[in-house]
């Protein structure tokens, strides 16, 4: 098993090879993993267990971020929908 420090070194090397400017860390990787799992429909209980959280409220932070992202994305579409409705009203 590698240490966080060694994994962070590998992530830094991968980021450099891929031209990624963001600082990649094990913390970032775990956060990304948890968010993706929840996005793909894996239960919050399973994600919590996979991440080794002793309290599910720690995992709920990822779900909160997803809810905020959904709100932002829905509002983007809502603006497009409103524009379509206005266009449709003017056409009829």
C-alpha positions in Angstrom: 0.0 0.0 0.0 1.4 3.4 -1.0 1.3 6.4 1.3 -0.7 9.5 0.6 2.5 11.3 -0.1 3.6 8.8 -2.8 0.2 8.8 -4.4 0.2 12.6 -4.5 3.6 12.4 -6.3 2.1 10.0 -8.9 -1.0 12.2 -9.3 1.3 15.3 -9.8 3.2 13.4 -12.5 -0.1 12.3 -14.2 -1.4 15.9 -14.1 1.8 17.1 -15.7 1.7 14.5 -18.5 -2.0 15.4 -19.2 -1.5 19.1 -19.0 -3.9 19.4 -16.0 -3.2 22.7 -14.1 -5.3 21.7 -11.0 -3.3 20.3 -8.1 -4.4 16.7 -7.8 -4.2 15.0 -4.4 -5.6 11.9 -2.8 -8.2 14.1 -1.1 -9.3 15.4 -4.5 -9.3 11.8 -5.9 -11.5 10.6 -3.0 -13.9 13.5 -3.4 -14.1 12.9 -7.2 -14.7 9.2 -6.6 -17.5 9.8 -4.1 -19.2 12.4 -6.3 -19.1 10.1 -9.4 -20.4 7.1 -7.5 -23.4 9.2 -6.2 -24.0 10.6 -9.7 -24.1 7.1 -11.2 -26.7 6.1 -8.7 -24.7 4.2 -6.1 -26.4 4.5 -2.7 -25.1 7.0 -0.2 -24.7 4.1 2.3 -22.5 2.1 -0.1 -20.4 5.2 -1.0 -20.0 5.9 2.7 -18.7 2.4 3.3 -16.4 2.5 0.3 -14.8 5.7 1.5 -14.5 4.4 5.0 -16.6 7.1 6.6 -17.7 6.2 10.1 -20.6 8.7 9.9 -22.9 9.0 6.9 -23.1 12.8 7.4 -19.5 13.0 6.1 -20.7 11.4 2.9 -23.7 13.7 2.7 -21.4 16.5 1.8 -20.9 14.9 -1.6 -24.7 14.7 -2.0 -25.1 18.4 -1.1 -22.6 19.3 -3.8 -24.6 17.3 -6.3 -27.8 19.0 -5.3 -26.1 22.4 -5.8 -24.8 21.3 -9.2 -28.3 20.1 -10.3 -29.8 23.4 -9.2 -27.3 25.3 -11.4 -27.8 23.0 -14.4 -31.6 23.1 -14.1 -31.4 26.9 -14.1 -29.3 26.9 -17.3 -32.0 24.8 -19.0 -34.8 26.9 -17.5 -33.3 30.0 -19.2 -33.3 28.2 -22.6 -36.8 26.9 -22.0 -38.0 30.4 -21.2 -36.5 31.7 -24.4 -38.2 28.9 -26.3 -41.5 29.7 -24.7 -41.2 33.4 -25.6 -40.3 32.4 -29.2 -43.2 30.1 -29.5 -45.6 32.8 -28.1 -44.4 35.3 -30.7 -44.7 32.7 -33.5 -48.4 32.0 -32.7 
